C-alpha cells in the first residue's frame, strides 16, 4: 500500500461547506495530502477521477451514520483504491460488526480533537484500521463470540440481508428490491455488498446458488 502523500487524496464529503473547507485546509497542511470537498447529494464514488488512493471522509453530523455508511460503501467493492472514513460520529452508536463488514477504514467521534484525524490518516496510509478504543474493543469481543458459536449458515446474515438475498434469488433488480422493501437504492447496494462479503461470493448467480443450498425452504 503506498504511503507517499503524493499518491493519496482526501475527499471530504458533507453538507457543511465552510466547516469542511476549513477542515480540508487543516488536514492538507498537517498531512501534506491534497484535500477536496463535496456535497453528499447525488455523490457517486465513480465520480472521483484519480489513479491514487482516496480516503473518503464522510461527515456524519448532519446525516445519520447509517446513511453515510450506505452511501460510501455501496460500490466500494468495485473500487479497491477507496478507503471510507466516518467522522463527527455520535459516541452512542453500536455498529462495530456493520462497520467491519462494510470495509470502513476509520471512524472518529464528534468529540475528538482535530489532531486525532491526523494520527488516523497516517495510520490508514500504513494499511491500519483506525477506530476509537472502545469501538475496537467491541469489535474484538464480537469476533470472539462469533468464533465460539456454531450457527447455521443462514445466521451469517441479518434479517434484512436475508430479505435482500431472497429478492436476488427471485431475479429482482436493485431498484425493484428498493421499491419492495421501501429502502433506498444506496442501501440495497450496501446490503448486497455485505451479503457478498459474508457468504464469500462475487455475483448474484453465486449468491442465489448459496441461498438455495444453505437457507431452508428455498
PyMOL commands that set and color helices and strands:
alter all, ss='L'
color gray80, all
select helices_A, chain A and resi 5-7+17-31+45-47+65-73+76-78+96-102+114-125+133-147+153-156+159-169+174-181+185-199+204-214
alter helices_A, ss='H'
color red, helices_A
select strands_A, chain A and resi 8-13+34-38+53-59+82-89+106-109
alter strands_A, ss='S'
color yellow, strands_A
deselect
rebuild
show_as cartoon
